[in-house]
Amino acid sequence: MADGNGITAGWLYTTARNLLSNHYRATARLGELHRRVADDSYRSTSSEEQHAVLDVLDRLSAPHREVLLLSYWDGLSAAEVGEVLGCTGPAVWVRLHRARKAFRLLYTSTKESS
């Protein structure tokens, strides 16, 4: 049975199934990547570097710290972070960009003063 545009229910189900399959595969790949990066960074990060990162996080403004933690620590997607913060996905990307920049500036200034 087709609607006025020639779209059938079978086509819709097939398209939905393919989109869900792609989503699950991408999620699995992303999870594996996160696990590998976390394993590598844990082995290569010294205690001193870990303390420096925590110190910089403490010194960041609350909005910057929150978006970084939601994204990197909690592993939420931009859409999920947007739901928590009450903004859109694109706004989350802008906030992440600004928060990363602020983190980088504080981190490099901490390293230079050491």
N, C-alpha and C positions, 0 to 999 in steps of 0.2 A: 504494500500500500504506500503510495507516494503522496507527498504533500504537493502544494502548488508549484514548488521549485524543483520537483523531480527527485527529492531526497526520500529514500526508502528507510524503513526501520532497520533492515539488515545492514545498510551502509552505516547508519548511526551506531549500531551496536559494534560493528567491526572497528570503526574509527575510535570509539570509546575504549574498546579492549586494547587496541594498539597504543593509544595514549597512556593508558594505565601501565601497560607492559614497559613502555619506554621510561615512565616515571619510576617504576620499581627497580629497573636496571640501573638508572642514573643514581638513585638513592643508595643502592648497594655499592656502586663504584665510589661514590662520594664517602660513604662510611668506611670503606677499605682505605681510601686515600687518607682520611682523617686518622685512622688507626696507625698507618705507616708513618705519617708525619709526627704524630704524638710519640710513637716509639723512638723515632730517630732524634727528635728534639729532646726527649727525656735523657737519652744516652749522651747527647752532645752538650747539654746545657749544664754549666757548673752551678754550684750552690750560690756563688756570688752573683751570677747572671740572674738566677731565679729571684734573689732578693732585690736586685736592681729593678726587675720587671714589676715585682709587687710594690716596691716603693713608688715607681712611676704611676702605677694604677691608683695608688692612694692619693697621689698629688693631682691627678686629673680632676677636671670638673665632674660633678655627678652625672650630667647628661652624657658626656663622653665615655665615662667609665661604664655606665649602664648599657649603652649600645654595644660597646666592645665585649662586655661580659655576656650579654645575651647572644651575640653572634658567635664569638669564639669559645667561650667557656661552656655555655649551654647548647651551642651548636644549632641555634634556630636559624631558619631561612629568613630572608629579608621580609617576606610576607608575614611570617610568624612574629618577627621582631616588631613589625609595623602594628600588628594586632595588640601586642603588649604595650607599645608606646602610644598607640592611637594615631598613627600616621600611615601614609602609603608606602609601598615597597620602594618606589624611587626616592622618597624622602629619607628612607632608612639608608639607602646607598650614599646619599649626600652626607648624612650624619656620620656614617662609617668613615667616609673619606676624611671628613674634618677631624674625627676622633683619632684616626690613624696618624694624621699629620701632627696633631697635638702630642700624641704619645711619642712619635719619632723625635720631635723637637726636645721634649723633656728627657727622653732616654739618651739622646746624643749629648745633651748638656750635662747630664749626670755622669756619663762616661768620660767626658772631657775634663770635668772637675775632679775626677778621681785620681 
